[in-house]
Amino acid sequence: MGISIVGLFIAAVVVIVLFKAVRMVPQGYEWTVEAFGKYTHTMSPGLHFLIPIYQGVGRKINMMEQVMDVPSQDVITKDNAVVKVDGVVYFQVLDAAKAAYEVATLEIAILNLVMTNIRTAIGSMDLDESLSKRDEINTKVLVAVDQATHPWGVKVNRIELKDIAPPRDLVDSMARQMKAEREKRANVLEAEGFRQAAILKAEGEKQSKILEAEGDREAAFREAEARERLAEAEARATQLVSDAIAAGNVQAINYFVAQKYIEAFKSLAEAPNQKFVMMPMESSGIIGSIAGIAELAKEALDRPSTPRPPAVPR
């Protein structure tokens, strides 16, 4: 019975020793090895053997890139405006030994550095600058924190400000200012539209008047040409009648009388507010005059044509 108990004890000791001696480091981690509490070396991912009792695992360091939230804090800007700022930090341990033994509570140290440098960066800017120059703030904080954490074997890759929230009264004031600016811009655009419309309307009226004047000019030219042709026709008719009178043709005199007679009736008919026209005349007189005109036209057609004298230049 005593031998079996001793055997079990020895077996348990052997299992514990083997468990302490054989260690497997997972991927993405590095473990430090200590000999009687003193750092000796670092174990990379894989299978490792330690000397029991003499050697032991010190710190288990995560070598992957890690993300840490920066809690919201109140920051006073250069123009004494209070804003709430939070963010996020991306960092990675490059040297496990330094991260394990150069600083205690690595994450708390990085977090305090980030929060302090955010206050410093925003405190040197006005409120408008802090809201519009977020990339510049991120760069300033990143450079400062990365230099401070370099002795700890840590590389800070990125620092991003998630939110910069000014006080509610400032937000309302900025909204009113933005609304006023947009209304001003809309009024300017509307006035510019009216101006362009007036210019285009004036240009259209100008072109319309030019075209109207061109049309009047062309119409006047056509009318003058028509009057010239009519004058030439009347001159020719007058010449024919004069020749007929000179030849002793009584029908020519009847033509003139009938023409003036008809023109007089036309004037009476076209008189304003004239509803009735009294015609003290004989119908046979007009008919005879018209017959005389026909005879005159027939004689003119039967007469051999004589060449017209050349026109005298004016």
Secondary structure as GFF3:
##gff-version 3
##sequence-region A 1 314
A	DSSP	alpha_helix	2	21	.	.	.	ID=ss1
A	DSSP	beta_strand	22	25	.	.	.	ID=ss2
A	DSSP	beta_strand	29	35	.	.	.	ID=ss3
A	DSSP	beta_strand	38	43	.	.	.	ID=ss4
A	DSSP	beta_strand	46	49	.	.	.	ID=ss5
A	DSSP	beta_strand	55	62	.	.	.	ID=ss6
A	DSSP	beta_strand	66	76	.	.	.	ID=ss7
A	DSSP	beta_strand	82	93	.	.	.	ID=ss8
A	DSSP	alpha_helix	96	101	.	.	.	ID=ss9
A	DSSP	alpha_helix	106	123	.	.	.	ID=ss10
A	DSSP	alpha_helix	127	132	.	.	.	ID=ss11
A	DSSP	alpha_helix	134	149	.	.	.	ID=ss12
A	DSSP	three_ten_helix	150	152	.	.	.	ID=ss13
A	DSSP	beta_strand	154	165	.	.	.	ID=ss14
A	DSSP	alpha_helix	168	246	.	.	.	ID=ss15
A	DSSP	alpha_helix	250	269	.	.	.	ID=ss16
A	DSSP	alpha_helix	283	302	.	.	.	ID=ss17
###
